[in-house]
Amino acid sequence: MPSRVLITETLSDAAAKLLAQHAEVVWCPYDSSQLDQQLAQAEGLVVRTYTIVNESFLDKA
């Protein structure tokens, strides 16, 4: 079973397609009410500029 990777911000089509070849990709915006639930189920995380990853955020993983 492939790893589940959460993406919180936009990626280029090429990057998203490459990642999807190796993992189950789940898109959930960083400001979504579903983020905590999706984060708890993810094995990987792709962020860019606006997603703040700190101790509180990681505690939800």
LUMLUMPA-626457 format. One record per residue (C-alpha): x negated, y negated, z; residue in one letter. Coordinates in steps of 0.1 Angstrom, whole numbers. Each point is the difference from the previous one (the first is absolute). Layout:
# residues N
[[X; Y; Z]; A]
...
***
This chain:
# residues 61
[[0; 0; 0]; M]
[[-15; -34; -10]; P]
[[-7; -26; 26]; S]
[[27; -27; 5]; R]
[[-14; -35; -6]; V]
[[19; -31; 8]; L]
[[-4; -31; -21]; I]
[[12; -33; 15]; T]
[[-9; -24; -27]; E]
[[-2; 0; -38]; T]
[[-27; 19; -18]; L]
[[-10; -1; -37]; S]
[[18; 27; -20]; D]
[[-33; 17; -7]; A]
[[-9; 2; 37]; A]
[[35; 13; 10]; A]
[[0; 26; -28]; K]
[[-35; 13; 11]; L]
[[10; 2; 36]; L]
[[32; 18; -9]; A]
[[-20; 27; -17]; Q]
[[-16; 9; 33]; H]
[[26; -8; 26]; A]
[[37; -6; 7]; E]
[[4; -37; -3]; V]
[[26; -18; 20]; V]
[[7; -37; -6]; W]
[[12; -20; 30]; C]
[[-5; -38; 2]; P]
[[-18; -12; 31]; Y]
[[30; -20; 10]; D]
[[25; 28; -3]; S]
[[21; 12; 29]; S]
[[-10; 36; -11]; Q]
[[-37; -6; 4]; L]
[[-4; 15; 35]; D]
[[18; 32; -11]; Q]
[[-20; 3; -32]; Q]
[[-33; -7; 18]; L]
[[7; 28; 25]; A]
[[3; 25; -28]; Q]
[[-30; -12; -20]; A]
[[-35; 15; -1]; E]
[[-15; -29; -19]; G]
[[6; -37; -4]; L]
[[-8; -25; -28]; V]
[[2; -37; 8]; V]
[[-11; -31; -16]; R]
[[3; -36; 12]; T]
[[31; -4; 21]; Y]
[[3; 32; 20]; T]
[[-17; -6; 34]; I]
[[-15; 32; 13]; V]
[[-8; -2; 37]; N]
[[3; 22; 31]; E]
[[37; -5; 3]; S]
[[5; 9; -36]; F]
[[-21; 31; 2]; L]
[[18; 12; 32]; D]
[[31; 5; -22]; K]
[[-19; 24; -23]; A]
***
